[in-house]
Amino acid sequence: VQLVESGGGLVQPGGSLKLTCAASGFAFSTFVMNWFHQAAGKEIEPVARIGTNGDTWYADSVKVRFTVSRDNAKKTVNLQMNSLKPEDTGVYYCHVTSLGTNYWGKGTLVTVSS
């Protein structure tokens, strides 16, 4: 299993970023995919989830502002982040659980600052 995140960077408050996670090594379309966020000095927290049938879940802090989507043909899961706030700063990780094992990407850093 390999998960590779991309798309992070520096953005001003109110701006947008799109994160992408490229997955390989497992039957992508049959797994729930997750995005997590870890701010500096804080615990990692779930941000968004997308199921195999496209159903979604969002943390209250990002509802309306973030949208998770998946492309099973490309084996990618995206996180469109709009109206970004300074508190959205941190590392964003792609995650999947397979046969009881948690797999994580290395993360991509998002910095929201003026």
C-alpha positions in Angstrom: 0.0 0.0 0.0 1.3 3.4 -0.9 -0.3 6.8 -0.4 1.3 10.0 -1.7 -0.2 13.4 -0.9 0.4 16.5 -2.9 -1.0 20.0 -3.3 0.0 21.6 -0.1 1.5 25.1 0.2 1.2 28.6 1.5 -2.1 30.4 1.0 -3.7 33.5 2.4 -6.7 33.3 4.7 -9.8 33.0 2.6 -7.9 31.2 -0.1 -8.2 27.7 -1.6 -6.1 24.7 -2.1 -6.7 21.2 -3.6 -5.0 18.3 -2.1 -4.6 15.0 -3.9 -3.7 11.6 -2.6 -2.5 9.0 -5.1 -3.0 5.5 -4.0 -1.5 2.2 -5.1 -1.0 -1.4 -4.0 -4.6 -2.2 -3.1 -8.1 -2.3 -4.6 -8.7 1.4 -4.2 -12.4 1.4 -5.2 -13.4 -1.0 -2.5 -11.9 1.0 0.4 -13.1 4.0 2.5 -10.5 6.8 2.2 -9.8 9.3 4.9 -8.1 12.7 5.3 -6.5 13.7 8.6 -5.1 17.0 9.9 -2.4 17.6 12.4 -1.6 21.1 13.6 1.8 21.7 15.2 1.8 20.4 18.8 -1.6 18.9 18.5 -3.1 15.4 18.0 -3.9 14.2 14.6 -7.7 14.6 13.8 -10.0 13.2 11.1 -11.1 15.9 8.6 -13.1 14.1 5.9 -14.0 10.6 4.7 -15.4 9.2 1.5 -16.9 5.8 1.2 -17.0 3.3 -1.6 -20.3 4.6 -2.8 -19.3 8.2 -2.5 -20.9 9.0 0.8 -19.0 11.6 2.8 -18.3 12.7 6.3 -16.7 15.9 7.5 -15.5 17.3 10.8 -17.7 20.1 12.0 -14.7 22.5 11.7 -14.5 22.1 7.9 -18.1 21.4 6.9 -19.3 23.6 4.0 -15.7 24.7 3.3 -14.0 21.4 2.4 -15.1 18.8 -0.2 -13.8 15.3 -0.5 -14.0 13.4 -3.7 -12.6 10.3 -5.3 -11.6 9.1 -8.8 -11.6 5.3 -8.8 -10.2 5.2 -12.3 -7.2 7.3 -11.4 -7.0 5.9 -7.8 -7.0 9.3 -6.3 -8.8 11.0 -3.5 -9.0 14.8 -3.4 -9.7 17.4 -0.7 -10.9 20.7 -2.0 -10.3 23.3 0.7 -12.0 26.7 0.4 -12.3 29.7 2.7 -9.1 28.6 4.5 -8.5 29.8 8.0 -5.2 30.1 9.9 -6.4 27.2 12.1 -6.4 24.9 9.0 -2.6 25.2 9.0 -0.8 21.8 9.5 0.0 18.6 7.8 -2.7 16.8 6.0 -2.5 13.0 5.7 -4.2 10.5 3.5 -5.2 7.3 5.3 -6.7 3.9 4.6 -7.3 0.8 6.7 -6.7 -2.5 5.1 -7.1 -5.9 6.9 -6.8 -4.1 10.2 -3.7 -2.2 9.3 -3.6 1.6 9.1 -1.7 3.0 6.2 -0.6 6.7 6.0 1.0 8.9 3.5 3.9 11.1 4.4 1.6 14.2 4.4 1.5 17.5 2.7 2.0 20.8 4.6 -0.7 23.5 4.4 0.1 26.9 5.7 -2.6 29.5 5.9 -1.1 32.9 6.7 -1.1 36.5 5.5 
